Amino acid sequence: MVMCPACLKIRDNFPGGVVTLKGDFLKSHEDEILNLVRNEGERSLRDNPLERIMAINKIKGGIEIQTTNEKLAQKIGKAVYKAYSGELEYKWSEQNKFVRVNWSR
């Protein structure tokens, strides 16, 4: 039996992207922003089964979303920015395909 690459990343807890959402605006609009994030994850999963949201966790001052690849993390950051503006920042890893996306407002 062979596992798909996305299932392996989930099992090993090895995300390809991490999206961090922070700010006062997030506190007052958390439910609608999370709905947007989940919808983007479902849309990506339909288009490419390897693009999945691994976890959504509350962290101090915000929310952290782990994804199986860097493209989905970029899509989520872009969708939140497009819907709510704010500040969006991408940080790429030099060694492997990994991106950290930070959004705040």
Steps between C-alpha positions, in 0.01 A plus 500: 500500500628846409402830667452815299748785562236716675404217737869449583543869582193491725616181673853636553375851590724651232316800352596662172353831609388682812256791495483724807204734542520772766354833602203665667294466182543122518355491851176663391470310167649162590205283391464655155877495438519133600209424266693668218812295588305172507327581171836572337631169636200307363530671160869412479434141606250460214755636251803315641461223763857565621408854619344461845464689822680292761396691812346823621626598846439794727825657612573796722355802324376319191448187294752271330408289197728219382476383139648208311668721242614856446248578226198455725657719768548772237141462378361532853708809573399658170129423555499652851688806375266543203191477721619705800813691388759548777866406478622185327855365512663188350819344638657223293734231629830465316548126560164352400160587363352675802330837541389690806214741424418773753182708483393765747250779529 
